[in-house]
Amino acid sequence: MNITRVADASDGAHTGIATYHLLTGCHPAKADISSDSDFDRHVLASIVAAAAMEAEPIFDKVGLSSDELAALLEQNFPSIRIEDEKLLLHCKRDESDEVAMVRDLLFAQRSTEGDTGRWLAAMIARRAIEPNHLWEDLGLRDRGELARLLRRHFAPLAARNINNMRWKRFFYRILCEDDGLVICTMPVCTQCTDFNLCFGDESGQSRMAERRRDALLQAPAPVTAGGWTS
C-alpha cells in the first residue's frame, strides 16, 4: 500500500486514528502525555497521523526529508519497520521560502537540544501553511497542546506571545517585526477591524476525533499500513 495513505479508508479521520494507533499502540484520545517524553511522542505521532490523512507523500506533508522522517520513526517508534520504497529514496526536503522563514524562526528560538526540536521546527513550519487552525493541522487534540509544545521546545518565542495571539498570525508578526516592518497601523488591537483574525476563538473538534462515539478503533493483527508494520 502506498505510504501516502497509511490506511486505505474513505474516512480521513479514521485514517488519522489508525496511523496514530499504529505508531503508539493507543487511541489519540487516550494518550498519556503526563511526562515530557510521552508528550513529545504524542506530538510527533499526531503530526504524522494528520499528514497521513492527505494525498501527498507523508514526508512532504510533514516538512522533512525522507531520511529525516525515517530517523524520526526509528528513534521514537522503534517497533515500526519501514518497507515503503519511497522512504528509501533519500528524497530531500522540499520547502517554499515561506516555510523556510518560519522554520528558521522556530529553529533559532529552540529551548531544547537534540533532534526533536529540529524536526519540530520544520514540521510546524510546513503544517502552518495548511488552511485550518495550526493545532488542528498538527493533529493535536486542542490549542492547549500547541501552547505546551511551543513553551517546551521554543520557549523564548512562546514567551513573546503575551496577548495570546493566534499562533500562525503571531509567527508572521514576529517575522515582520524582526525585519523592521509594520504590519498593523492600529495603536490598540481592540480597535482593529481584523481583531478576530488575530485573537479569535480557536476551539473546535480534533481532526482525528471519531465521528461516532460508539465506533471504537479495532486494530487488526498483524497491523500493516502504508509500508510500515509493527
C-alpha positions in Angstrom: 0.0 0.0 0.0 1.3 3.5 -0.9 2.7 5.3 2.1 0.7 8.4 1.2 -2.3 6.6 2.5 -1.3 4.8 5.7 -4.8 3.3 6.0 -7.0 2.6 3.0 -10.1 4.3 4.3 -12.5 6.9 2.9 -13.0 8.5 6.3 -9.9 10.7 6.7 -10.5 11.0 10.5 -10.3 7.2 10.8 -7.2 7.1 8.7 -5.5 9.5 11.1 -6.6 7.5 14.1 -5.4 4.2 12.5 -2.0 5.8 11.9 -1.7 7.2 15.4 -2.7 3.8 16.8 -0.1 2.1 14.6 2.6 4.3 15.9 1.8 4.4 19.6 -0.5 1.5 20.2 -3.3 3.6 21.6 -6.2 5.8 20.5 -5.2 9.5 20.4 -7.9 10.4 22.9 -6.4 8.1 25.5 -2.8 9.2 25.1 -0.9 9.7 28.4 1.1 12.9 28.0 2.0 13.4 31.6 5.7 13.3 31.0 7.7 15.4 28.5 8.9 12.3 26.6 5.4 10.9 26.3 4.1 14.3 25.2 6.8 14.6 22.5 5.9 11.1 21.1 2.3 12.1 21.1 3.0 15.3 19.2 5.2 13.5 16.6 2.6 10.8 16.1 -0.1 13.3 15.8 1.7 15.3 13.1 2.5 12.1 11.1 -1.1 10.9 11.5 -2.5 14.3 10.3 -0.2 14.1 7.3 -1.4 10.6 6.5 -4.9 11.9 6.1 -3.8 13.8 3.0 -2.9 12.9 -0.5 0.8 13.7 -0.9 3.7 11.6 0.4 3.9 11.9 4.2 7.4 13.3 4.3 6.3 16.1 2.0 3.4 16.9 4.2 5.4 16.9 7.5 8.2 19.1 6.1 11.0 16.5 6.4 13.2 14.7 4.0 12.6 11.0 3.7 15.8 10.4 5.6 14.7 12.7 8.5 11.3 11.0 8.6 12.9 7.6 8.7 15.2 8.7 11.5 12.2 10.2 13.5 10.3 6.9 13.2 13.3 4.8 14.1 14.1 6.9 17.2 10.6 7.4 18.5 8.6 4.4 17.2 11.2 1.6 17.0 8.5 -1.1 16.6 7.7 0.3 13.1 9.6 -1.2 10.2 9.9 0.9 7.1 9.1 -1.1 4.0 7.8 1.5 1.6 10.4 2.2 -1.1 9.6 5.9 -1.2 11.2 6.4 2.2 14.3 4.7 1.0 14.9 7.0 -2.0 16.7 9.7 0.1 14.3 12.4 -1.0 15.4 15.9 0.1 13.2 18.3 2.0 11.2 20.5 -0.5 10.1 23.7 1.1 8.9 27.1 0.0 10.6 30.4 1.1 7.6 31.0 3.4 8.0 27.6 5.1 11.8 28.1 5.4 11.3 31.5 7.1 9.0 30.1 9.7 11.3 27.1 10.2 14.3 29.3 10.7 12.4 31.5 13.2 11.5 28.4 15.2 14.9 26.8 14.9 16.6 30.0 16.2 14.3 30.0 19.2 14.7 26.4 20.3 14.8 25.7 24.1 15.6 22.0 23.9 18.6 20.2 22.4 18.6 17.2 20.1 16.8 16.1 17.0 13.2 16.5 18.2 13.3 20.3 18.4 15.0 20.5 15.0 12.4 18.2 13.4 9.5 20.1 15.1 10.7 23.4 13.7 10.5 22.0 10.2 7.2 20.2 10.8 5.4 23.1 12.4 6.5 25.4 9.7 5.2 23.1 7.0 1.9 22.5 8.7 1.5 26.2 9.2 0.7 26.7 5.5 -2.3 24.4 5.7 -5.7 26.1 6.0 -7.0 25.2 9.4 -6.0 26.3 12.9 -2.4 25.3 13.5 -3.2 22.9 16.3 -5.7 21.1 14.0 -3.3 20.8 11.2 -0.7 19.4 13.6 -3.2 16.7 14.5 -3.3 17.8 18.2 -6.3 17.5 20.4 -6.7 21.2 21.3 -4.9 24.5 21.3 -3.6 23.9 24.8 -1.4 21.1 23.5 0.1 23.5 20.9 0.8 26.1 23.6 2.6 23.4 25.6 4.6 22.3 22.6 5.8 25.8 21.9 6.6 26.6 25.5 8.6 23.4 25.8 10.6 23.4 22.6 10.5 27.1 21.6 10.2 28.9 24.9 11.8 32.3 24.0 9.4 32.7 21.1 6.3 31.4 23.0 7.1 33.9 25.8 6.7 36.8 23.4 3.1 35.9 22.7 1.9 37.8 25.8 -1.5 38.6 24.4 -2.4 35.1 23.3 -2.5 35.9 19.6 -3.3 33.1 17.2 0.0 31.3 16.7 0.2 31.4 12.9 -0.5 35.1 12.9 2.0 35.5 15.7 4.8 33.8 13.8 4.3 36.1 10.8 4.0 39.2 13.0 7.4 38.3 14.6 9.0 37.8 11.2 7.8 41.2 10.1 8.8 42.9 13.3 12.3 41.4 13.3 12.7 42.7 9.7 11.7 46.2 10.8 8.3 46.1 9.1 5.0 47.3 10.4 2.1 45.0 9.6 -0.6 46.9 11.5 -1.1 50.6 11.9 -3.7 50.4 14.7 -2.3 51.6 18.0 -4.6 49.3 20.0 -5.5 45.8 18.9 -9.1 46.0 20.2 -9.8 48.9 17.9 -8.8 46.9 14.8 -11.4 45.5 12.4 -9.3 42.4 12.0 -9.2 41.6 15.7 -10.9 38.3 15.4 -8.4 37.2 12.7 -5.5 37.6 15.2 -7.2 36.8 18.5 -10.4 34.9 17.6 -11.5 31.6 19.2 -9.5 28.6 18.1 -11.7 25.9 19.6 -13.1 23.0 17.6 -13.0 19.3 17.2 -9.8 17.5 16.6 -9.3 16.3 13.1 -8.8 12.8 14.4 -11.8 12.8 16.7 -14.1 9.8 16.0 -17.3 10.8 14.2 -19.4 8.2 16.0 -19.0 7.8 19.8 -19.6 4.1 19.8 -17.2 3.4 16.9 -14.0 2.1 18.7 -10.8 1.6 16.8 -10.2 -2.1 16.2 -6.5 -2.6 15.3 -6.1 -5.8 13.2 -3.3 -8.2 14.0 -0.9 -8.2 12.5 -1.0 -4.5 11.6 0.2 -3.5 8.2 -0.2 0.0 6.8 1.4 2.0 4.0 4.7 0.2 4.0 5.0 0.2 7.8 4.5 -2.8 10.0 4.7 -3.2 13.8 
